[in-house]
């Protein structure tokens, strides 16, 4: 028993140290991307700011583009935590709340979101991305269809893809516009409502 604990401890420390170095590289890169742009930032600058050798950078990230993937993964974690905390039950309102969470995540560091959204599209990740977001959005449609709020003719998977495309297009246009010109949260809500009015219309109001 004692020998097992002694043997495991160094491995645990190595893993923690490895993670600390990785986090340091990531944090340095994110700070540089936000302040001077993704394309303008080199691996050498990231390594220098993180106080590691250039080779150490490549021990943790095979290429600079991998930092965009890491950024996206962290955003998904934050989104998942936000959705887990919501108490909204109606699928339409819950979906709009999800779009609000996505806007909030982007606006927490708008300079970074602008820089990496543009880089993400230029790197072609928009065509390679795993369908995490569209699958998640389709779940709202599945629930709405189960409640009779959506026609049986509506394909939840295609609806999820459509909502994802609406989200990405709205964020990309915001990222490419001058600072302060567009209201991301309002644009996302309006774009989402436009789609929902087609597949998940509000009940008709009585006169």
ChimeraX commands (.cxc) that place a marker at each C-alpha (Angstrom):
marker #1 position 0.00,0.00,0.00 radius 0.5
marker #1 position 2.73,2.48,1.03 radius 0.5
marker #1 position 4.91,1.67,-1.97 radius 0.5
marker #1 position 1.98,2.29,-4.33 radius 0.5
marker #1 position 1.34,5.74,-2.89 radius 0.5
marker #1 position 5.04,6.60,-3.12 radius 0.5
marker #1 position 5.21,5.45,-6.73 radius 0.5
marker #1 position 2.08,7.33,-7.77 radius 0.5
marker #1 position 3.04,10.66,-6.21 radius 0.5
marker #1 position 5.85,11.63,-8.67 radius 0.5
marker #1 position 3.59,10.82,-11.62 radius 0.5
marker #1 position 0.89,13.04,-10.15 radius 0.5
marker #1 position 3.34,15.90,-9.72 radius 0.5
marker #1 position 4.62,15.50,-13.27 radius 0.5
marker #1 position 1.11,15.63,-14.65 radius 0.5
marker #1 position 0.27,18.71,-12.59 radius 0.5
marker #1 position 3.47,20.44,-13.69 radius 0.5
marker #1 position 2.75,19.52,-17.30 radius 0.5
marker #1 position -0.75,20.99,-17.02 radius 0.5
marker #1 position 0.60,24.16,-15.41 radius 0.5
marker #1 position 3.00,24.68,-18.32 radius 0.5
marker #1 position 0.23,24.04,-20.83 radius 0.5
marker #1 position -2.05,26.50,-19.05 radius 0.5
marker #1 position 0.74,29.07,-18.96 radius 0.5
marker #1 position 1.29,28.76,-22.71 radius 0.5
marker #1 position -2.44,28.99,-23.39 radius 0.5
marker #1 position -2.90,32.03,-21.14 radius 0.5
marker #1 position 0.06,33.80,-22.74 radius 0.5
marker #1 position -1.28,33.10,-26.23 radius 0.5
marker #1 position -4.78,34.28,-25.37 radius 0.5
marker #1 position -3.47,37.54,-23.93 radius 0.5
marker #1 position -1.40,38.18,-27.05 radius 0.5
marker #1 position -4.23,37.27,-29.42 radius 0.5
marker #1 position -6.55,39.71,-27.67 radius 0.5
marker #1 position -4.04,42.56,-27.60 radius 0.5
marker #1 position -2.42,42.29,-31.04 radius 0.5
marker #1 position -4.42,39.81,-33.08 radius 0.5
marker #1 position -4.05,36.15,-33.98 radius 0.5
marker #1 position -2.20,36.53,-37.29 radius 0.5
marker #1 position 0.16,39.08,-35.77 radius 0.5
marker #1 position 1.21,36.76,-32.94 radius 0.5
marker #1 position 4.05,34.28,-33.47 radius 0.5
marker #1 position 4.87,31.07,-31.63 radius 0.5
marker #1 position 8.14,32.67,-30.50 radius 0.5
marker #1 position 6.24,35.54,-28.90 radius 0.5
marker #1 position 3.93,33.12,-27.12 radius 0.5
marker #1 position 6.84,31.04,-25.83 radius 0.5
marker #1 position 8.67,34.16,-24.67 radius 0.5
marker #1 position 5.65,35.51,-22.81 radius 0.5
marker #1 position 5.02,32.10,-21.20 radius 0.5
marker #1 position 8.74,31.91,-20.30 radius 0.5
marker #1 position 9.24,28.56,-22.00 radius 0.5
marker #1 position 11.43,27.34,-24.84 radius 0.5
marker #1 position 10.03,27.21,-28.35 radius 0.5
marker #1 position 10.30,23.42,-28.25 radius 0.5
marker #1 position 8.24,23.34,-25.07 radius 0.5
marker #1 position 5.41,25.06,-26.93 radius 0.5
marker #1 position 5.37,22.26,-29.49 radius 0.5
marker #1 position 5.42,19.64,-26.75 radius 0.5
marker #1 position 1.96,20.89,-25.77 radius 0.5
marker #1 position 0.52,22.26,-29.02 radius 0.5
marker #1 position 1.49,20.86,-32.40 radius 0.5
marker #1 position 0.69,24.15,-34.12 radius 0.5
marker #1 position -0.60,27.60,-33.31 radius 0.5
marker #1 position -4.05,26.72,-34.67 radius 0.5
marker #1 position -4.48,24.16,-31.87 radius 0.5
marker #1 position -4.90,27.08,-29.49 radius 0.5
marker #1 position -8.11,27.97,-31.32 radius 0.5
marker #1 position -9.38,24.44,-30.69 radius 0.5
marker #1 position -8.50,24.77,-27.01 radius 0.5
marker #1 position -10.31,28.10,-26.84 radius 0.5
marker #1 position -13.42,26.56,-28.38 radius 0.5
marker #1 position -13.34,23.64,-25.95 radius 0.5
marker #1 position -13.18,25.99,-22.97 radius 0.5
marker #1 position -16.14,27.94,-24.32 radius 0.5
marker #1 position -18.15,24.74,-24.65 radius 0.5
marker #1 position -17.40,23.92,-21.01 radius 0.5
marker #1 position -18.65,27.34,-19.88 radius 0.5
marker #1 position -21.77,26.96,-22.02 radius 0.5
marker #1 position -22.48,23.53,-20.58 radius 0.5
marker #1 position -22.19,24.88,-17.04 radius 0.5
marker #1 position -24.51,27.76,-17.87 radius 0.5
marker #1 position -27.13,25.49,-19.40 radius 0.5
marker #1 position -26.93,23.13,-16.43 radius 0.5
marker #1 position -27.78,26.03,-14.14 radius 0.5
marker #1 position -30.81,27.23,-16.10 radius 0.5
marker #1 position -34.31,26.55,-14.80 radius 0.5
marker #1 position -36.16,27.47,-17.99 radius 0.5
marker #1 position -38.54,24.69,-19.06 radius 0.5
marker #1 position -40.20,25.94,-22.26 radius 0.5
marker #1 position -38.06,24.83,-25.26 radius 0.5
marker #1 position -38.41,28.10,-27.18 radius 0.5
marker #1 position -37.48,30.29,-24.21 radius 0.5
marker #1 position -34.72,27.85,-23.22 radius 0.5
marker #1 position -33.23,28.04,-26.72 radius 0.5
marker #1 position -33.30,31.83,-26.64 radius 0.5
marker #1 position -31.65,31.70,-23.22 radius 0.5
marker #1 position -28.97,29.46,-24.72 radius 0.5
marker #1 position -28.32,32.08,-27.40 radius 0.5
marker #1 position -28.07,34.66,-24.64 radius 0.5
marker #1 position -25.46,32.54,-22.88 radius 0.5
marker #1 position -23.50,32.23,-26.12 radius 0.5
marker #1 position -23.56,36.00,-26.51 radius 0.5
marker #1 position -22.43,36.52,-22.91 radius 0.5
marker #1 position -19.51,34.12,-23.39 radius 0.5
marker #1 position -18.40,35.99,-26.51 radius 0.5
marker #1 position -18.71,39.39,-24.88 radius 0.5
marker #1 position -16.71,38.51,-21.77 radius 0.5
marker #1 position -13.62,39.26,-23.83 radius 0.5
marker #1 position -14.89,40.74,-27.07 radius 0.5
marker #1 position -11.40,41.51,-28.42 radius 0.5
marker #1 position -10.37,37.88,-28.04 radius 0.5
marker #1 position -13.62,36.60,-29.54 radius 0.5
marker #1 position -13.23,38.90,-32.53 radius 0.5
marker #1 position -9.64,37.80,-33.11 radius 0.5
marker #1 position -10.20,34.07,-32.75 radius 0.5
marker #1 position -13.57,33.90,-34.51 radius 0.5
marker #1 position -11.99,35.36,-37.62 radius 0.5
marker #1 position -8.96,33.06,-37.28 radius 0.5
marker #1 position -11.23,30.06,-36.72 radius 0.5
marker #1 position -13.11,30.72,-39.96 radius 0.5
marker #1 position -9.93,31.40,-41.95 radius 0.5
marker #1 position -8.42,28.14,-40.70 radius 0.5
marker #1 position -11.43,26.28,-42.11 radius 0.5
marker #1 position -12.59,24.96,-38.76 radius 0.5
marker #1 position -16.14,26.02,-39.54 radius 0.5
marker #1 position -16.22,23.12,-42.04 radius 0.5
marker #1 position -14.35,20.63,-39.84 radius 0.5
marker #1 position -15.96,21.19,-36.46 radius 0.5
marker #1 position -17.59,18.31,-34.63 radius 0.5
marker #1 position -21.39,18.87,-34.54 radius 0.5
marker #1 position -21.44,19.70,-30.81 radius 0.5
marker #1 position -23.42,22.92,-31.11 radius 0.5
marker #1 position -25.89,21.74,-33.76 radius 0.5
marker #1 position -26.55,18.54,-31.81 radius 0.5
marker #1 position -27.17,20.54,-28.65 radius 0.5
marker #1 position -29.51,22.98,-30.41 radius 0.5
marker #1 position -31.41,20.13,-32.03 radius 0.5
marker #1 position -32.27,18.81,-28.55 radius 0.5
marker #1 position -34.43,21.89,-27.95 radius 0.5
marker #1 position -36.30,21.13,-31.17 radius 0.5
marker #1 position -36.74,17.48,-30.18 radius 0.5
marker #1 position -38.31,18.56,-26.90 radius 0.5
marker #1 position -40.53,21.12,-28.60 radius 0.5
marker #1 position -41.72,18.49,-31.09 radius 0.5
marker #1 position -42.44,16.10,-28.22 radius 0.5
marker #1 position -44.68,18.78,-26.70 radius 0.5
marker #1 position -46.48,19.38,-29.96 radius 0.5
marker #1 position -44.91,22.84,-30.42 radius 0.5
marker #1 position -43.15,21.82,-33.62 radius 0.5
marker #1 position -44.57,20.04,-36.64 radius 0.5
marker #1 position -43.63,16.40,-37.10 radius 0.5
marker #1 position -42.36,17.44,-40.54 radius 0.5
marker #1 position -39.51,19.41,-38.96 radius 0.5
marker #1 position -36.26,17.43,-38.84 radius 0.5
marker #1 position -34.55,18.27,-35.52 radius 0.5
marker #1 position -31.09,17.54,-36.91 radius 0.5
marker #1 position -31.54,19.91,-39.84 radius 0.5
marker #1 position -33.12,22.50,-37.56 radius 0.5
marker #1 position -30.11,22.23,-35.26 radius 0.5
marker #1 position -27.76,22.75,-38.18 radius 0.5
marker #1 position -29.77,25.76,-39.33 radius 0.5
marker #1 position -29.70,27.32,-35.87 radius 0.5
marker #1 position -25.95,26.67,-35.66 radius 0.5
marker #1 position -25.41,28.37,-39.02 radius 0.5
marker #1 position -27.51,31.32,-37.89 radius 0.5
marker #1 position -25.43,31.58,-34.71 radius 0.5
marker #1 position -22.07,31.33,-36.51 radius 0.5
marker #1 position -23.06,33.78,-39.23 radius 0.5
marker #1 position -24.29,36.31,-36.70 radius 0.5
marker #1 position -21.14,36.06,-34.59 radius 0.5
marker #1 position -18.88,36.28,-37.65 radius 0.5
marker #1 position -20.63,39.41,-38.94 radius 0.5
marker #1 position -20.33,40.94,-35.47 radius 0.5
marker #1 position -16.64,40.02,-35.28 radius 0.5
marker #1 position -15.97,41.67,-38.64 radius 0.5
marker #1 position -17.86,44.86,-37.84 radius 0.5
marker #1 position -16.33,47.92,-36.12 radius 0.5
marker #1 position -16.38,47.85,-32.33 radius 0.5
marker #1 position -19.73,49.02,-30.97 radius 0.5
marker #1 position -21.53,48.99,-34.32 radius 0.5
marker #1 position -23.58,45.84,-33.67 radius 0.5
marker #1 position -25.31,44.48,-30.57 radius 0.5
marker #1 position -24.36,40.79,-30.57 radius 0.5
marker #1 position -26.92,39.70,-27.98 radius 0.5
marker #1 position -29.77,41.51,-29.76 radius 0.5
marker #1 position -28.68,40.25,-33.19 radius 0.5
marker #1 position -28.51,36.66,-31.97 radius 0.5
marker #1 position -31.93,36.85,-30.37 radius 0.5
marker #1 position -33.51,38.39,-33.47 radius 0.5
marker #1 position -31.87,35.88,-35.80 radius 0.5
marker #1 position -32.90,32.96,-33.61 radius 0.5
marker #1 position -36.48,34.22,-33.27 radius 0.5
marker #1 position -36.70,34.54,-37.05 radius 0.5
marker #1 position -35.92,30.84,-37.41 radius 0.5
marker #1 position -38.15,29.85,-34.50 radius 0.5
marker #1 position -41.10,31.76,-35.93 radius 0.5
marker #1 position -40.89,29.36,-38.85 radius 0.5
marker #1 position -40.46,26.07,-36.99 radius 0.5
marker #1 position -41.71,26.87,-33.50 radius 0.5
marker #1 position -44.26,29.70,-33.80 radius 0.5
marker #1 position -45.76,31.32,-30.74 radius 0.5
marker #1 position -49.40,30.44,-30.03 radius 0.5
marker #1 position -51.84,32.84,-31.73 radius 0.5
marker #1 position -53.03,35.54,-29.41 radius 0.5
marker #1 position -56.72,36.03,-28.90 radius 0.5
marker #1 position -58.17,39.37,-29.88 radius 0.5
marker link #1:1,2 radius 0.2
marker link #1:2,3 radius 0.2
marker link #1:3,4 radius 0.2
marker link #1:4,5 radius 0.2
marker link #1:5,6 radius 0.2
marker link #1:6,7 radius 0.2
marker link #1:7,8 radius 0.2
marker link #1:8,9 radius 0.2
marker link #1:9,10 radius 0.2
marker link #1:10,11 radius 0.2
marker link #1:11,12 radius 0.2
marker link #1:12,13 radius 0.2
marker link #1:13,14 radius 0.2
marker link #1:14,15 radius 0.2
marker link #1:15,16 radius 0.2
marker link #1:16,17 radius 0.2
marker link #1:17,18 radius 0.2
marker link #1:18,19 radius 0.2
marker link #1:19,20 radius 0.2
marker link #1:20,21 radius 0.2
marker link #1:21,22 radius 0.2
marker link #1:22,23 radius 0.2
marker link #1:23,24 radius 0.2
marker link #1:24,25 radius 0.2
marker link #1:25,26 radius 0.2
marker link #1:26,27 radius 0.2
marker link #1:27,28 radius 0.2
marker link #1:28,29 radius 0.2
marker link #1:29,30 radius 0.2
marker link #1:30,31 radius 0.2
marker link #1:31,32 radius 0.2
marker link #1:32,33 radius 0.2
marker link #1:33,34 radius 0.2
marker link #1:34,35 radius 0.2
marker link #1:35,36 radius 0.2
marker link #1:36,37 radius 0.2
marker link #1:37,38 radius 0.2
marker link #1:38,39 radius 0.2
marker link #1:39,40 radius 0.2
marker link #1:40,41 radius 0.2
marker link #1:41,42 radius 0.2
marker link #1:42,43 radius 0.2
marker link #1:43,44 radius 0.2
marker link #1:44,45 radius 0.2
marker link #1:45,46 radius 0.2
marker link #1:46,47 radius 0.2
marker link #1:47,48 radius 0.2
marker link #1:48,49 radius 0.2
marker link #1:49,50 radius 0.2
marker link #1:50,51 radius 0.2
marker link #1:51,52 radius 0.2
marker link #1:52,53 radius 0.2
marker link #1:53,54 radius 0.2
marker link #1:54,55 radius 0.2
marker link #1:55,56 radius 0.2
marker link #1:56,57 radius 0.2
marker link #1:57,58 radius 0.2
marker link #1:58,59 radius 0.2
marker link #1:59,60 radius 0.2
marker link #1:60,61 radius 0.2
marker link #1:61,62 radius 0.2
marker link #1:62,63 radius 0.2
marker link #1:63,64 radius 0.2
marker link #1:64,65 radius 0.2
marker link #1:65,66 radius 0.2
marker link #1:66,67 radius 0.2
marker link #1:67,68 radius 0.2
marker link #1:68,69 radius 0.2
marker link #1:69,70 radius 0.2
marker link #1:70,71 radius 0.2
marker link #1:71,72 radius 0.2
marker link #1:72,73 radius 0.2
marker link #1:73,74 radius 0.2
marker link #1:74,75 radius 0.2
marker link #1:75,76 radius 0.2
marker link #1:76,77 radius 0.2
marker link #1:77,78 radius 0.2
marker link #1:78,79 radius 0.2
marker link #1:79,80 radius 0.2
marker link #1:80,81 radius 0.2
marker link #1:81,82 radius 0.2
marker link #1:82,83 radius 0.2
marker link #1:83,84 radius 0.2
marker link #1:84,85 radius 0.2
marker link #1:85,86 radius 0.2
marker link #1:86,87 radius 0.2
marker link #1:87,88 radius 0.2
marker link #1:88,89 radius 0.2
marker link #1:89,90 radius 0.2
marker link #1:90,91 radius 0.2
marker link #1:91,92 radius 0.2
marker link #1:92,93 radius 0.2
marker link #1:93,94 radius 0.2
marker link #1:94,95 radius 0.2
marker link #1:95,96 radius 0.2
marker link #1:96,97 radius 0.2
marker link #1:97,98 radius 0.2
marker link #1:98,99 radius 0.2
marker link #1:99,100 radius 0.2
marker link #1:100,101 radius 0.2
marker link #1:101,102 radius 0.2
marker link #1:102,103 radius 0.2
marker link #1:103,104 radius 0.2
marker link #1:104,105 radius 0.2
marker link #1:105,106 radius 0.2
marker link #1:106,107 radius 0.2
marker link #1:107,108 radius 0.2
marker link #1:108,109 radius 0.2
marker link #1:109,110 radius 0.2
marker link #1:110,111 radius 0.2
marker link #1:111,112 radius 0.2
marker link #1:112,113 radius 0.2
marker link #1:113,114 radius 0.2
marker link #1:114,115 radius 0.2
marker link #1:115,116 radius 0.2
marker link #1:116,117 radius 0.2
marker link #1:117,118 radius 0.2
marker link #1:118,119 radius 0.2
marker link #1:119,120 radius 0.2
marker link #1:120,121 radius 0.2
marker link #1:121,122 radius 0.2
marker link #1:122,123 radius 0.2
marker link #1:123,124 radius 0.2
marker link #1:124,125 radius 0.2
marker link #1:125,126 radius 0.2
marker link #1:126,127 radius 0.2
marker link #1:127,128 radius 0.2
marker link #1:128,129 radius 0.2
marker link #1:129,130 radius 0.2
marker link #1:130,131 radius 0.2
marker link #1:131,132 radius 0.2
marker link #1:132,133 radius 0.2
marker link #1:133,134 radius 0.2
marker link #1:134,135 radius 0.2
marker link #1:135,136 radius 0.2
marker link #1:136,137 radius 0.2
marker link #1:137,138 radius 0.2
marker link #1:138,139 radius 0.2
marker link #1:139,140 radius 0.2
marker link #1:140,141 radius 0.2
marker link #1:141,142 radius 0.2
marker link #1:142,143 radius 0.2
marker link #1:143,144 radius 0.2
marker link #1:144,145 radius 0.2
marker link #1:145,146 radius 0.2
marker link #1:146,147 radius 0.2
marker link #1:147,148 radius 0.2
marker link #1:148,149 radius 0.2
marker link #1:149,150 radius 0.2
marker link #1:150,151 radius 0.2
marker link #1:151,152 radius 0.2
marker link #1:152,153 radius 0.2
marker link #1:153,154 radius 0.2
marker link #1:154,155 radius 0.2
marker link #1:155,156 radius 0.2
marker link #1:156,157 radius 0.2
marker link #1:157,158 radius 0.2
marker link #1:158,159 radius 0.2
marker link #1:159,160 radius 0.2
marker link #1:160,161 radius 0.2
marker link #1:161,162 radius 0.2
marker link #1:162,163 radius 0.2
marker link #1:163,164 radius 0.2
marker link #1:164,165 radius 0.2
marker link #1:165,166 radius 0.2
marker link #1:166,167 radius 0.2
marker link #1:167,168 radius 0.2
marker link #1:168,169 radius 0.2
marker link #1:169,170 radius 0.2
marker link #1:170,171 radius 0.2
marker link #1:171,172 radius 0.2
marker link #1:172,173 radius 0.2
marker link #1:173,174 radius 0.2
marker link #1:174,175 radius 0.2
marker link #1:175,176 radius 0.2
marker link #1:176,177 radius 0.2
marker link #1:177,178 radius 0.2
marker link #1:178,179 radius 0.2
marker link #1:179,180 radius 0.2
marker link #1:180,181 radius 0.2
marker link #1:181,182 radius 0.2
marker link #1:182,183 radius 0.2
marker link #1:183,184 radius 0.2
marker link #1:184,185 radius 0.2
marker link #1:185,186 radius 0.2
marker link #1:186,187 radius 0.2
marker link #1:187,188 radius 0.2
marker link #1:188,189 radius 0.2
marker link #1:189,190 radius 0.2
marker link #1:190,191 radius 0.2
marker link #1:191,192 radius 0.2
marker link #1:192,193 radius 0.2
marker link #1:193,194 radius 0.2
marker link #1:194,195 radius 0.2
marker link #1:195,196 radius 0.2
marker link #1:196,197 radius 0.2
marker link #1:197,198 radius 0.2
marker link #1:198,199 radius 0.2
marker link #1:199,200 radius 0.2
marker link #1:200,201 radius 0.2
marker link #1:201,202 radius 0.2
marker link #1:202,203 radius 0.2
marker link #1:203,204 radius 0.2
marker link #1:204,205 radius 0.2
marker link #1:205,206 radius 0.2
marker link #1:206,207 radius 0.2
view
